[in-house]
Amino acid sequence: MNYDTFEVIHEEIEEKIDQLEKAQYTLASVESSFKSYEASTKKAYMDAGMSAVAAEAEMRAVEESWRDFYLQVQEHSSRVEKIKRTIKVLEMRHDALRSAKADARRVV
């Protein structure tokens, strides 16, 4: 994409902010599901007579679903961070363009 105008950069930043909001909502949803799953599974093990530490270890070692939930959380977290980094790069491009235009005004 051609980032030689402020309008293009602003539009791209707005688009990324929208993506960030959606990604953060999805992350929160996945993370809350993961935490609920983790709590209910751990409680079930504890109700069966395990200590809290043993229940947590058993859940993480045996439960394939725990691994899948955990990986989903990490994947969505990575997406959120990637969008944040993209926004930061766009902000730096905006600053560079602003500096270049200011320098061009001084040269003339």
Secondary structure, DSSP 8 states (H G I E B T S, - for coil): ----SHHHHHHHHHHHHHHHHHHHHHHHHHHHHHHHHHHHHHHHHHHTT--HHHHHHHHHHH-HHHHHHHHHHHHHHHHHHHHHHHHHHHHHHHHHHHHHHHHHHHH-
